């Protein structure tokens, strides 16, 4: 322990003398602090010249952000039938790749009258809508955040129902290919507009034909 200071004859305190071993320990601690300070200064210089992906030094050190605009969220997926032009074509191309490279090789049962198919399924809007929704659900449920049971839920709640609707014997492809040897494609006509819609259109046309008084 350092020697205690004793007052001199004139009332002044004598300097405290620290033993050499303890002094060496203090010097070593000071050197370590100076080295750590130099390392932190180098890190700050490096981060200032090459910002981290988060875009802030505070985030790089695990500290709360100091403000600034939040990162832009990715666009929400939209139903493919709501897309137009090039955006729809690009989405349909990506969907076709998934159908041809994954869906059909794995889940494409033999084409029969009980399970029809169409080589031009992209022309059937309802089939496109079903497959696009199935594809979006697949992307969601294969994500690690969906948990270990994510793909089981996709098989149970999405794949089974989508395939049953698309390839039903009386479904949208029933007039298309029912045998691998006989490719065919035909769009089935839908029901006519409801009576209420026709009545409203007729009344509107009659109002437009009446001469102004």
N, C-alpha and C positions, 0 to 999 in steps of 0.2 A: 504494500500500500504506500501511496505517496506520503512523505513526511508532512506533518501538519505545520502550518505557518505559525511562527511565534513572533510576537511584537518585539522589535528591537528597542534599544534604550530610548531612542527618540520617538517611539510610538509607531513607526512605520513597520509594515509587514515584510518579512523576508520572502523571496521567491520560493515557490513550491518546487521541490526537486522530485522528479518522477524517475523511478528505477529504470535502468536500461531495458530489461525484458518487456516491461509494460509499454515503454515508449516505442519499441519496435512493433508491438501489436497495433498501436494506434496508427503508426505510419503505414502499416500494411492495409489497414481498413481504409485509410484515406486514399491509397493508391487504387484499391478496388473500386471505390466510389468514383474516382476520376475516370477509370477505364470504362465503367458502366455508362457514365455520362457521355463519353466519347462515342461508344457504340450506339447509344440512343440518338446522338446527333447525326451519325452516319445513316441510321435508318430513316430519320426525318428527311435528310437530303435526298435519299434514294426515292422515298415515297413522293416527295415534291416533284422530282423529275419524271417519275413514272407512276401516275396515280393508280390506286387499286381499283378493281372493277366496281366497287361501291361508290367511287368518286369522291371520297373524303378521307382525310387522315384520321379523323376521330373514329370512323367505322373500322379502319385498319387496325386500330389499337383496341377494338372492342368497346369503345365509349359511345354514348348517345350522340346522335347527329346534332350538328349545330344549325340546322335549318337548310333551306334550299328546296328546289322543286323535287317532289317524289318521283321515283322511277316510273316510267310509263308502263301501264299494265298491258299484257298481250291482248290482242283483239279477241272478243268472245266469238266462238264458232257460231255460224248461222246455218239454218237449214239450206240445203243446196238449191231447193226450188225457189228460194228468195234471192238467189244470186243472179246476176245478169252478165252477158257479154263474156269478156276474157276471164273475169273472175270465176264465172261458172265453169267455163271450159277447163281452166286450170284445176279446179276442185274435182271435176269429173275425171280428168286424167289421173289425178292422184288416187281417186276412188277405184278406177279401173285397174290400176297397178295392184292395189290391195286385193281386189276381187280375183284377179288372174294369178297373182303370185302367192296368195295365202288362202283366201276363202275357198275357192274352188278346189285346189289341190287337197285341202284338208277336209272340207265339209261338203264337197260337191258329190252328192250321191248320183248313181246312174240315172240317166234320163229315161223316163218311162211315161206312160199315160198318167200314172199316179204321182209322178214328180217331174213335170215338164220344165223346160228351160228355154232360153232364147239367146242366140249368139249376138243379137242386137238389143240386149236388155237396156242399153243406154237410151233407147227410144221410148221406153216405158217409164213415164214420169213416176208412177206409183212405186215401181220396183227400184228406181234410182233413189227415191225418198227413203224406202225401207233400208236399202243397203248403206246409204250414207249415214242414217241414224245408227245402224249396227256398227259401222266403222268408228263413229265418234265414241260410242259406248265402249268399244274395244280399247281405244286409246286411253280412255279414262280408267278402265278397270285393270289394265296392265301396268299402270303407274305404281311405283312402290308405295305411294301414299294410300292406295286402295287396300293394302294389307295382303296377307298370304291368301286370303279367300277371294280376292278381287276377280280373278279369271273364272272361278267357279260361279260366282254371282253372274258374270257375263254369260256363261253358257246356260245357266238356269233361267235367267230372267230376260235375256235378250236374244241370244242365238236361236234357241228352240222356237220361240214365237215368230221371229222374223222368217226363218226358213219355212215354217209351216204356212205362213201367209203368202210368201213369194212363190213357192213351188206346190201349192195346193192344186189338186186336179181341176178345181173350178176357179182357180185364181187368175191373176192377170196374165199369166203365160200359158194358159190352157189351150189357146189357139196357135201356139208356136210349136217348138220342137218337142215331140213326144217320143222320138226315137233318135238315137245317135246317127242313124243312117239317113234320116229325112229332116234336114234343117228347114225350118220354117219361121216366118215372122209375120204376125198380124196384130194390129192394135184393135182391141175390142172397143166398140163404141160405148160411151157412158150413157147414163140416163138423161132424158131431156130436162131442161130447167123446170123448177117447180111452178105450179099454176099461179101462185102469188107473184112470182117474178114476172111471168108473162102478162098478168093482169096489170101490174104496175107499169110495165113498159108500154102497154096499149093505151092506158089512161094518159100517160105522159105524152105520147105521140098525138093523141086526140086534142089535148090542151094546146099543143104547138100548132095544130092545123086550124084551130078556131081563129077567125079574123078578129083583130083588135077593134073594140067599140070606140 
